[in-house]
């Protein structure tokens, strides 16, 4: 994301609305951004403008009422602290 205090730095938020409905935001994440960067960079070389995408534990959508699962052709938009939006079409 970037160094502390920069756009997208460790205090930045991220959200992943699905089909226009908020599904996940970062304030309740289990690991800090710094911990995720440290772990990932110990395995692979991180380059500028790369994103580390994490997700909820398996089965989270199943526990919703009604259950929500990714469907073909849905658009998942990951908003990175108002800096950029990554768009992925589900296949």
C-alpha positions as CSV (number, residue, x, y, z in Angstrom):
1,X,0.0,0.0,0.0
2,X,2.7,2.5,0.8
3,X,4.7,4.0,3.7
4,X,2.9,5.4,6.8
5,X,1.2,8.7,6.1
6,X,1.2,8.2,2.3
7,X,-1.9,7.6,0.3
8,X,-2.6,4.0,0.7
9,X,-0.2,3.7,3.7
10,X,-0.7,1.4,6.6
11,X,-3.5,3.4,8.1
12,X,-5.5,3.3,4.8
13,X,-8.8,1.5,4.5
14,X,-9.9,-1.0,2.0
15,X,-13.4,-2.3,1.1
16,X,-14.7,-4.9,-1.3
17,X,-18.3,-4.2,-2.2
18,X,-20.0,-7.0,-4.2
19,X,-22.8,-6.1,-6.5
20,X,-23.0,-2.7,-5.0
21,X,-23.4,-3.9,-1.4
22,X,-20.6,-3.5,1.1
23,X,-19.2,-6.9,2.0
24,X,-15.9,-6.3,3.8
25,X,-13.9,-3.4,5.2
26,X,-10.4,-3.4,6.8
27,X,-10.8,-2.0,10.3
28,X,-11.6,-5.4,11.8
29,X,-8.8,-7.3,10.0
30,X,-7.0,-9.9,12.1
31,X,-3.5,-8.9,10.9
32,X,-2.1,-5.3,10.5
33,X,-1.1,-4.0,7.1
34,X,2.5,-3.9,8.3
35,X,2.3,-7.6,9.3
36,X,0.8,-8.6,6.0
37,X,3.5,-6.7,4.1
38,X,6.3,-8.3,6.2
39,X,4.9,-11.8,5.7
40,X,4.4,-11.5,2.0
41,X,7.7,-9.8,1.4
42,X,9.5,-12.7,3.2
43,X,8.1,-15.0,0.5
44,X,8.0,-12.9,-2.7
45,X,9.5,-9.7,-3.9
46,X,6.9,-6.9,-3.7
47,X,7.0,-4.3,-6.4
48,X,5.5,-0.8,-6.6
49,X,1.7,-0.8,-7.4
50,X,1.2,-4.4,-6.4
51,X,-1.7,-5.2,-4.2
52,X,-1.9,-7.9,-1.4
53,X,-5.4,-9.2,-1.6
54,X,-6.7,-11.1,1.4
55,X,-10.2,-12.3,2.0
56,X,-12.5,-13.5,4.8
57,X,-12.3,-17.0,6.1
58,X,-14.0,-19.7,4.1
59,X,-17.7,-20.0,4.7
60,X,-18.4,-16.4,5.6
61,X,-20.9,-16.0,2.8
62,X,-22.7,-19.2,3.8
63,X,-23.3,-17.8,7.2
64,X,-25.1,-14.7,5.9
65,X,-28.9,-14.5,5.9
66,X,-29.7,-15.2,3.0
67,X,-26.4,-16.9,2.1
68,X,-24.2,-14.9,-0.4
69,X,-21.8,-16.6,-2.7
70,X,-19.8,-15.3,-5.6
71,X,-21.6,-15.9,-8.9
72,X,-20.4,-15.9,-12.5
73,X,-20.3,-12.5,-14.1
74,X,-20.5,-10.6,-10.8
75,X,-18.1,-7.6,-10.5
76,X,-15.9,-7.5,-7.4
77,X,-14.5,-4.0,-6.8
78,X,-11.7,-3.6,-4.3
79,X,-11.5,0.1,-3.2
80,X,-8.1,1.0,-1.8
81,X,-8.5,4.0,0.5
82,X,-9.9,6.2,-2.2
83,X,-6.6,5.9,-4.1
84,X,-7.5,3.2,-6.6
85,X,-10.2,0.7,-7.4
86,X,-9.4,-2.8,-8.7
87,X,-12.2,-4.4,-10.7
88,X,-12.4,-8.2,-11.2
89,X,-15.2,-10.0,-13.0
90,X,-16.1,-13.4,-11.4
91,X,-15.8,-16.3,-13.9
